[in-house]
Amino acid sequence: MLNQSRIVIENVAPQINNGTVFIKRVVNEIVNVTADVLVDGHDILQASLLYKHESERKWSEARMQPTNNDEYTASFVSSKQGFYSYKIQGWVDYALNWQHGIHRKIDDNQHVNSELLEGAELLEKIINKVNKEDKKYLLHLIFIFKNSETYHEAIKEAISEKLTNILINNPEKLLTQTTPELKVYVDRLKARFSTWYEFFPRSASEEEGKHGTFKDCHRLLPRVAKMGFDTLYFPPIHPIGEVNRKGKNNTTVAQDGDVGSTWGIGSKYGGHKDIHPELGTIDDFKSLVKEAKNLGIEVAMDYALQAAPDHPWVTDHPDWFKWRPDGTVQYAENPPKKYQDILPIYWESKDYKNLWQECLDTLLYWIDCGINVFRVDNPHTKPYYFWGWIIEKVKKQHPDVLFLAEAFTKPKVMQQLAKQGYTQSYTYFTWRVSKYELMEYMTELTQTAQKEYMKPNFWPNTPDINPHHLQGAPESMYILRYALAATLSSNIGIYGPVYEQRIDTPIAGKEEYYMSEKFQVCHYDWFKENKITTLISKINTIRKEHESYQQTNNIKFLETQNDQLIAFYKWNQDKTNETLTIISLDAYNSQVGSVQLPLHELGIQHGQKIEVLDLITRNSYDWYHEWNYVELHATLPFHIFKINK
């Protein structure tokens, strides 16, 4: 391929999969772009970052600056939701090249009459691009450059800073080299910062043994708001299948009165667009969603693409399921788990277009009911390109809609779901316990390409996962695990009130809850308060008040000289909010150590005073040294410090 341009542009970053996957940001985040830009010889090159929102026709331009080893950098602010395009353009800047050359000759006391005439020709080419004031100045320069009697004034003006700025701002771009366009998708802030609380509406009744309703949930909304949660996630609220219904404790035979698993969706009462009759009506649900919104809470729905054997889809659309020779459908399995009450969808069905459309229509139905957040069940068991298609369709009509991928599976599978458009993802945090494991995992999430497209959501527990370290654990373990999740990640969630009330009895030898709420109605003292609920509320308030905790990627781990203490520094985009978090990983004993402050990042010298204010206890400490002593007790196993300089 013939290409007369002398500019080579390589290693443009950020980009994912050679630009076939868009990176992600939220509104008002900065997109920092770098590239290697080279030219043969010693001529002066220039490069610009060009960018525009999908609603704009004209490209905006940010001149790139050299950093080191032929790398150039520039940035832009993603000020609106939707897609931005960005690309890099490079060119040899003959005007700046001329000025650089004449400057060196003048410094060497060489006579530069010919060079001044060349300069006049260059200025004539840009004279009509500048404003009125600069045009008057350039006309004067052209005159004195051509007049031998004004030689001394000419050589002074030829190397002036004023002329340099005009040349930089009004380049003549010849034989440019331009990279292919790359894309960034910009979401609302909640994509990056959210605090989830999960509970089962059917367990919301005040009366023990009675099935809860949406009206029962109304009285719990102030509690959720008081604890500082902004997202209330409900497991499926649809009719539950009666065929092969699961009994209590996941038994394969249901007894009279057993309510079944909420994920066994579909019965004679309807399917994915219907509500379980014992929960209430669609109007009850809409009323709950509206009241939650008034309290600053968004209701998140479960989107589980599977069907109970008596789901209407099974009879109305038999081609959406794979039938065996004996006339049955193999139930869903995730060895060693078996889901006898669920039929998997046959995604290779010849009727897939109608299947996909029904899945989309289901989402659009609930969006029309006021839902903008979906937690998607087992997305890794459905085709990746289906998710790319359906998320794109939804976001095009409803850009505020967010999707959380519930996929505790292989790393590259989780990453692929994020690349297909998922907003957030469950993570391995649930099982990361030691200092080494936590730091290694956070480094992977925040220092590799994953930081550009995958937004982690840290959950200490879920209805499916009762991790070994919480089983029989003391109160301090629940406190420190929540503190870890809430300060490491800007998106977090818990399954309650199981978490804050330490209901942790497992099935022997498994990370599953005994008598799991997945298969039965439970009764709780919903307004019970304890140290855990108090600290959760305080931590959530801190997260809302301090921007450094509203993002995940800006983190630097600090040395503590104790593997039972983990410490990290976080900051917001413009460094107007800086925090220091120190957490003991020992739920039983006191731990001491010295924390090394990041003096360079803080912009302070050794011996300069900083104040660290504990945002939980309100105690403050004046520190003057790089290394500072800390001691944490199991009764309050963390410090959340605001740094004041």
DOZA-142485 format. One record per residue (C-alpha): residue in three letters; x, y, z. Coordinates in steps of 0.5 Angstrom, whole numbers, padded with zeros to 4 digits, always signed. Layout:
# residues N
ALAXYZ
...
This chain:
# residues 645
MET+0000+0000+0000
LEU+0003+0007-0002
ASN+0003+0012+0003
GLN+0007+0018+0002
SER+0006+0021+0010
ARG+0013+0021+0014
ILE+0009+0019+0020
VAL+0008+0013+0024
ILE+0003+0012+0030
GLU+0003+0006+0034
ASN+0001+0003+0041
VAL-0005+0007+0041
ALA-0008+0006+0048
PRO-0013+0005+0051
GLN-0016+0000+0046
ILE-0019-0007+0047
ASN-0018-0012+0042
ASN-0015-0008+0037
GLY-0021-0003+0038
THR-0026-0008+0036
VAL-0028-0007+0044
PHE-0030+0000+0046
ILE-0027+0002+0053
LYS-0032+0005+0058
ARG-0032+0011+0063
VAL-0038+0015+0067
VAL-0040+0022+0066
ASN-0034+0027+0067
GLU-0029+0022+0067
ILE-0022+0024+0064
VAL-0020+0019+0058
ASN-0012+0019+0058
VAL-0010+0017+0051
THR-0002+0015+0049
ALA+0001+0013+0043
ASP+0008+0013+0040
VAL+0009+0018+0034
LEU+0015+0018+0030
VAL+0018+0021+0024
ASP+0024+0020+0020
GLY+0030+0025+0021
HIS+0030+0031+0025
ASP+0024+0034+0023
ILE+0019+0037+0028
LEU+0013+0033+0028
GLN+0006+0034+0032
ALA+0000+0030+0034
SER-0007+0031+0036
LEU-0012+0027+0039
LEU-0019+0028+0036
TYR-0025+0026+0039
LYS-0033+0027+0039
HIS-0039+0025+0042
GLU-0044+0021+0037
SER-0049+0027+0037
GLU-0043+0032+0035
ARG-0041+0033+0027
LYS-0035+0036+0029
TRP-0029+0033+0032
SER-0025+0037+0038
GLU-0018+0037+0038
ALA-0013+0037+0044
ARG-0006+0037+0042
MET-0001+0032+0044
GLN+0005+0033+0048
PRO+0011+0029+0048
THR+0013+0025+0055
ASN+0019+0020+0054
ASN+0022+0015+0048
ASP+0017+0018+0043
GLU+0011+0017+0047
TYR+0005+0023+0046
THR-0001+0024+0051
ALA-0007+0028+0051
SER-0014+0027+0054
PHE-0021+0029+0054
VAL-0027+0029+0059
SER-0033+0025+0057
SER-0038+0030+0059
LYS-0044+0026+0056
GLN-0047+0019+0056
GLY-0047+0015+0050
PHE-0041+0014+0045
TYR-0035+0018+0044
SER-0030+0017+0038
TYR-0023+0018+0038
LYS-0017+0018+0034
ILE-0010+0021+0033
GLN-0007+0025+0027
GLY+0000+0026+0026
TRP+0004+0031+0021
VAL+0011+0034+0020
ASP+0010+0041+0022
TYR+0014+0045+0017
ALA+0013+0052+0020
LEU+0015+0050+0027
ASN+0021+0046+0024
TRP+0023+0053+0020
GLN+0022+0057+0027
HIS+0027+0051+0030
GLY+0032+0052+0025
ILE+0032+0059+0024
HIS+0033+0060+0032
ARG+0039+0055+0032
LYS+0042+0059+0026
ILE+0041+0066+0029
ASP+0044+0063+0036
ASP+0050+0062+0032
ASN+0050+0069+0029
GLN+0049+0066+0022
HIS+0046+0071+0017
VAL+0038+0068+0015
ASN+0036+0073+0010
SER+0034+0067+0005
GLU+0030+0063+0012
LEU+0026+0069+0013
LEU+0024+0069+0006
GLU+0022+0062+0007
GLY+0018+0064+0013
ALA+0014+0069+0010
GLU+0012+0064+0005
LEU+0010+0059+0011
LEU+0006+0065+0014
GLU+0002+0067+0008
LYS-0001+0060+0008
ILE-0004+0061+0014
ILE-0006+0068+0014
ASN-0013+0067+0013
LYS-0014+0062+0019
VAL-0012+0066+0024
ASN-0016+0072+0028
LYS-0017+0079+0026
GLU-0011+0081+0031
ASP-0006+0075+0029
LYS-0008+0077+0022
LYS-0005+0084+0023
TYR+0001+0081+0026
LEU+0003+0076+0021
LEU+0002+0081+0015
HIS+0007+0086+0019
LEU+0012+0080+0020
ILE+0011+0078+0012
PHE+0013+0085+0011
ILE+0019+0085+0015
PHE+0021+0078+0013
LYS+0022+0081+0006
ASN+0025+0088+0008
SER+0032+0088+0009
GLU+0032+0094+0012
THR+0028+0091+0018
TYR+0033+0085+0019
HIS+0034+0086+0026
GLU+0027+0087+0028
ALA+0025+0081+0023
ILE+0030+0076+0027
LYS+0027+0078+0034
GLU+0020+0077+0032
ALA+0022+0070+0028
ILE+0024+0067+0034
SER+0018+0070+0039
GLU+0014+0066+0043
LYS+0008+0070+0040
LEU+0009+0067+0033
THR+0011+0060+0036
ASN+0004+0060+0039
ILE+0000+0062+0033
LEU+0004+0057+0029
ILE+0002+0051+0034
ASN-0005+0054+0034
ASN-0006+0054+0027
PRO-0002+0049+0024
GLU-0002+0047+0016
LYS-0003+0039+0016
LEU+0000+0036+0010
LEU+0001+0029+0009
THR-0002+0027+0015
GLN-0003+0020+0018
THR-0009+0018+0022
THR-0011+0012+0026
PRO-0017+0008+0026
GLU-0023+0011+0030
LEU-0023+0008+0037
LYS-0030+0008+0042
VAL-0031+0009+0049
TYR-0038+0008+0052
VAL-0040+0013+0057
ASP-0045+0011+0063
ARG-0048+0015+0068
LEU-0044+0015+0075
LYS-0048+0009+0078
ALA-0044+0005+0073
ARG-0038+0006+0077
PHE-0041+0008+0084
SER-0047+0004+0087
THR-0048+0000+0094
TRP-0053-0006+0093
TYR-0057-0009+0098
GLU-0061-0016+0097
PHE-0067-0019+0100
PHE-0073-0023+0098
PRO-0079-0020+0098
ARG-0083-0026+0100
SER-0079-0026+0107
ALA-0081-0019+0108
SER-0088-0020+0113
GLU-0088-0018+0120
GLU-0092-0024+0121
GLU-0088-0031+0122
GLY-0090-0036+0117
LYS-0093-0031+0112
HIS-0091-0030+0105
GLY-0089-0023+0104
THR-0092-0018+0099
PHE-0089-0012+0096
LYS-0093-0008+0101
ASP-0089-0011+0106
CYS-0083-0008+0103
HIS-0085-0001+0104
ARG-0084-0001+0111
LEU-0077-0004+0110
LEU-0075+0002+0105
PRO-0073+0007+0110
ARG-0069+0002+0114
VAL-0065+0000+0107
ALA-0064+0008+0106
LYS-0062+0009+0113
MET-0056+0004+0112
GLY-0054+0008+0106
PHE-0056+0003+0100
ASP-0058+0006+0094
THR-0060+0000+0090
LEU-0065-0005+0093
TYR-0064-0012+0089
PHE-0070-0017+0089
PRO-0069-0024+0087
PRO-0074-0026+0081
ILE-0081-0024+0083
HIS-0084-0028+0078
PRO-0089-0034+0078
ILE-0086-0040+0081
GLY-0086-0047+0077
GLU-0090-0052+0081
VAL-0087-0058+0077
ASN-0081-0061+0080
ARG-0081-0055+0085
LYS-0076-0056+0090
GLY-0077-0057+0097
LYS-0074-0054+0103
ASN-0066-0054+0104
ASN-0066-0056+0096
THR-0070-0063+0097
THR-0072-0065+0090
VAL-0079-0067+0093
ALA-0083-0061+0095
GLN-0088-0062+0101
ASP-0095-0058+0102
GLY-0094-0051+0103
ASP-0087-0051+0100
VAL-0086-0044+0096
GLY-0080-0047+0091
SER-0074-0043+0089
THR-0075-0036+0086
TRP-0071-0038+0080
GLY-0075-0043+0078
ILE-0079-0038+0074
GLY-0086-0040+0070
SER-0093-0043+0072
LYS-0100-0043+0070
TYR-0100-0036+0073
GLY-0095-0033+0068
GLY-0088-0032+0066
HIS-0082-0027+0066
LYS-0087-0021+0065
ASP-0091-0023+0070
ILE-0091-0023+0078
HIS-0092-0028+0083
PRO-0099-0027+0085
GLU-0097-0028+0093
LEU-0093-0022+0092
GLY-0098-0017+0090
THR-0100-0014+0083
ILE-0096-0010+0078
ASP-0099-0003+0081
ASP-0096-0005+0088
PHE-0090-0007+0085
LYS-0090+0000+0081
SER-0092+0004+0087
LEU-0086+0000+0091
VAL-0081+0002+0086
LYS-0083+0010+0086
GLU-0083+0010+0093
ALA-0076+0007+0093
LYS-0074+0012+0088
ASN-0077+0018+0093
LEU-0072+0015+0098
GLY-0066+0015+0093
ILE-0066+0008+0092
GLU-0067+0004+0085
VAL-0070-0002+0085
ALA-0066-0008+0081
MET-0069-0014+0078
ASP-0067-0021+0077
TYR-0066-0022+0069
ALA-0066-0030+0069
LEU-0067-0033+0062
GLN-0069-0040+0064
ALA-0076-0043+0065
ALA-0079-0048+0070
PRO-0083-0054+0066
ASP-0089-0051+0067
HIS-0087-0044+0064
PRO-0092-0042+0058
TRP-0086-0042+0054
VAL-0085-0049+0054
THR-0092-0050+0051
ASP-0093-0044+0047
HIS-0085-0044+0044
PRO-0083-0051+0044
ASP-0077-0050+0039
TRP-0074-0046+0045
PHE-0072-0052+0048
LYS-0068-0058+0046
TRP-0073-0064+0047
ARG-0070-0071+0048
PRO-0072-0078+0044
ASP-0077-0080+0050
GLY-0080-0073+0050
THR-0077-0070+0056
VAL-0072-0064+0057
GLN-0066-0065+0060
TYR-0066-0060+0067
ALA-0061-0055+0068
GLU-0054-0057+0071
ASN-0048-0054+0074
PRO-0044-0060+0076
PRO-0044-0062+0082
LYS-0051-0058+0083
LYS-0057-0060+0079
TYR-0063-0056+0078
GLN-0069-0061+0077
ASP-0074-0055+0077
ILE-0071-0051+0071
LEU-0071-0052+0064
PRO-0065-0049+0060
ILE-0066-0045+0054
TYR-0064-0048+0047
TRP-0060-0042+0044
GLU-0059-0046+0038
SER-0066-0046+0036
LYS-0068-0045+0029
ASP-0073-0040+0032
TYR-0068-0036+0035
LYS-0070-0029+0032
ASN-0077-0030+0036
LEU-0073-0032+0042
TRP-0068-0026+0042
GLN-0074-0022+0041
GLU-0078-0024+0047
CYS-0072-0024+0051
LEU-0071-0016+0049
ASP-0079-0015+0050
THR-0078-0018+0057
LEU-0073-0013+0059
LEU-0077-0007+0055
TYR-0083-0009+0059
TRP-0080-0008+0066
ILE-0076-0002+0064
ASP-0083+0001+0062
CYS-0085-0001+0069
GLY-0079+0004+0072
ILE-0073-0001+0073
ASN-0066+0001+0070
VAL-0062-0004+0074
PHE-0062-0011+0072
ARG-0058-0017+0076
VAL-0057-0022+0070
ASP-0057-0029+0073
ASN-0052-0034+0070
PRO-0050-0030+0064
HIS-0044-0034+0062
THR-0049-0040+0060
LYS-0052-0036+0054
PRO-0049-0034+0048
TYR-0044-0028+0048
TYR-0046-0025+0042
PHE-0053-0025+0044
TRP-0051-0021+0050
GLY-0048-0016+0046
TRP-0054-0015+0041
ILE-0059-0015+0047
ILE-0055-0010+0051
GLU-0054-0005+0045
LYS-0061-0005+0043
VAL-0063-0003+0050
LYS-0058+0002+0051
LYS-0059+0005+0045
GLN-0067+0007+0047
HIS-0065+0007+0055
PRO-0058+0009+0056
ASP-0059+0009+0064
VAL-0060+0002+0064
LEU-0055-0002+0068
PHE-0053-0009+0068
LEU-0049-0013+0073
ALA-0047-0020+0071
GLU-0047-0026+0076
ALA-0042-0030+0073
PHE-0037-0033+0078
THR-0033-0037+0073
LYS-0027-0037+0069
PRO-0023-0030+0069
LYS-0023-0030+0061
VAL-0031-0031+0061
MET-0032-0026+0066
GLN-0028-0021+0062
GLN-0032-0023+0055
LEU-0038-0021+0058
ALA-0036-0014+0060
LYS-0033-0014+0053
GLN-0040-0015+0051
GLY-0043-0009+0054
TYR-0044-0011+0062
THR-0044-0005+0066
GLN-0041-0009+0072
SER-0039-0016+0074
TYR-0039-0020+0081
THR-0032-0022+0082
TYR-0027-0027+0086
PHE-0027-0022+0092
THR-0032-0027+0096
TRP-0026-0032+0096
ARG-0020-0027+0097
VAL-0018-0027+0104
SER-0010-0026+0105
LYS-0006-0020+0104
TYR-0003-0023+0098
GLU-0009-0025+0095
LEU-0013-0018+0096
MET-0007-0014+0093
GLU-0006-0019+0087
TYR-0013-0019+0085
MET-0014-0011+0086
THR-0007-0010+0082
GLU-0010-0015+0076
LEU-0017-0011+0076
THR-0014-0004+0077
GLN-0007-0004+0073
THR-0009-0009+0067
ALA-0013-0007+0061
GLN-0019-0010+0065
LYS-0019-0003+0068
GLU-0021+0000+0062
TYR-0028-0004+0061
MET-0029-0008+0067
LYS-0033-0005+0073
PRO-0032-0010+0079
ASN-0038-0011+0084
PHE-0035-0014+0091
TRP-0040-0018+0095
PRO-0038-0021+0102
ASN-0044-0026+0101
THR-0050-0028+0096
PRO-0056-0033+0097
ASP-0051-0038+0093
ILE-0045-0037+0097
ASN-0044-0037+0105
PRO-0036-0037+0104
HIS-0032-0041+0109
HIS-0029-0035+0113
LEU-0036-0033+0115
GLN-0038-0039+0118
GLY-0038-0039+0125
ALA-0034-0033+0125
PRO-0034-0027+0130
GLU-0037-0020+0129
SER-0031-0017+0127
MET-0030-0022+0121
TYR-0036-0019+0118
ILE-0034-0012+0120
LEU-0027-0013+0117
ARG-0030-0016+0110
TYR-0035-0011+0109
ALA-0030-0005+0110
LEU-0025-0009+0105
ALA-0031-0009+0100
ALA-0033-0002+0101
THR-0026+0001+0101
LEU-0023-0003+0096
SER-0029-0003+0091
SER-0033+0003+0089
ASN-0039-0002+0087
ILE-0041-0007+0093
GLY-0047-0011+0095
ILE-0049-0015+0101
TYR-0055-0021+0102
GLY-0058-0019+0108
PRO-0061-0019+0113
VAL-0057-0025+0113
TYR-0050-0022+0113
GLU-0051-0016+0118
GLN-0055-0021+0123
ARG-0049-0027+0122
ILE-0054-0032+0120
ASP-0048-0037+0118
THR-0050-0044+0119
PRO-0048-0048+0113
ILE-0049-0054+0110
ALA-0044-0059+0112
GLY-0037-0058+0108
LYS-0040-0053+0103
GLU-0040-0046+0102
GLU-0048-0046+0102
TYR-0053-0044+0107
TYR-0057-0049+0111
MET-0064-0048+0110
SER-0063-0043+0105
GLU-0068-0037+0104
LYS-0067-0039+0096
PHE-0072-0045+0098
GLN-0077-0042+0103
VAL-0080-0036+0107
CYS-0076-0034+0112
HIS-0077-0029+0118
TYR-0073-0024+0121
ASP-0073-0018+0126
TRP-0072-0013+0121
PHE-0071-0007+0125
LYS-0065-0011+0130
GLU-0059-0006+0130
ASN-0052-0008+0132
LYS-0045-0006+0131
ILE-0045-0009+0124
THR-0051-0005+0122
THR-0048+0001+0125
LEU-0041+0001+0122
ILE-0045-0001+0115
SER-0049+0005+0116
LYS-0043+0010+0117
ILE-0038+0007+0112
ASN-0044+0008+0107
THR-0044+0015+0109
ILE-0037+0016+0108
ARG-0037+0013+0101
LYS-0042+0018+0099
GLU-0039+0024+0102
HIS-0032+0022+0099
GLU-0030+0021+0092
SER-0024+0017+0093
TYR-0028+0012+0095
GLN-0033+0013+0089
GLN-0028+0009+0084
THR-0024+0003+0084
ASN-0018+0004+0080
ASN-0014+0010+0083
ILE-0011+0006+0089
LYS-0004+0005+0091
PHE-0002+0000+0096
LEU+0003+0002+0102
GLU+0008-0002+0106
THR+0006-0004+0113
GLN+0011-0009+0115
ASN+0006-0014+0117
ASP+0002-0019+0113
GLN-0004-0018+0117
LEU-0005-0011+0116
ILE-0007-0008+0109
ALA-0006-0001+0107
PHE-0008+0003+0101
TYR-0008+0011+0099
LYS-0014+0013+0094
TRP-0016+0019+0091
ASN-0021+0023+0087
GLN-0020+0025+0080
ASP-0017+0032+0081
LYS-0014+0030+0088
THR-0018+0034+0092
ASN-0020+0028+0096
GLU-0015+0024+0099
THR-0016+0018+0104
LEU-0012+0013+0107
THR-0015+0006+0109
ILE-0012+0001+0114
ILE-0015-0006+0115
SER-0013-0011+0120
LEU-0014-0018+0117
ASP-0014-0022+0123
ALA-0021-0022+0126
TYR-0019-0025+0133
ASN-0013-0021+0135
SER-0010-0014+0135
GLN-0005-0012+0130
VAL+0001-0007+0130
GLY+0005-0004+0124
SER+0008+0002+0121
VAL+0005+0005+0115
GLN+0009+0008+0110
LEU+0006+0014+0107
PRO+0006+0016+0099
LEU+0010+0022+0100
HIS+0011+0023+0093
GLU+0004+0022+0091
LEU+0002+0027+0097
GLY+0006+0032+0094
ILE+0010+0033+0101
GLN+0017+0033+0104
HIS+0019+0028+0109
GLY+0018+0032+0116
GLN+0012+0036+0113
LYS+0006+0035+0118
ILE-0001+0032+0115
GLU-0007+0031+0119
VAL-0010+0024+0118
LEU-0018+0024+0121
ASP-0021+0018+0123
LEU-0028+0018+0119
ILE-0031+0013+0124
THR-0028+0015+0131
ARG-0027+0023+0129
ASN-0020+0022+0132
SER-0015+0026+0129
TYR-0007+0025+0129
ASP-0001+0029+0126
TRP+0004+0025+0122
TYR+0011+0028+0121
HIS+0014+0022+0118
GLU+0014+0017+0112
TRP+0013+0011+0117
ASN+0008+0012+0122
TYR+0006+0007+0128
VAL-0001+0004+0128
GLU-0005-0001+0132
LEU-0012-0004+0130
HIS-0016-0009+0135
ALA-0021-0014+0133
THR-0027-0010+0136
LEU-0026-0004+0131
PRO-0021-0007+0126
PHE-0020-0001+0121
HIS-0018+0006+0120
ILE-0021+0010+0115
PHE-0017+0016+0115
LYS-0018+0023+0111
ILE-0012+0026+0109
ASN-0011+0034+0111
LYS-0005+0037+0108
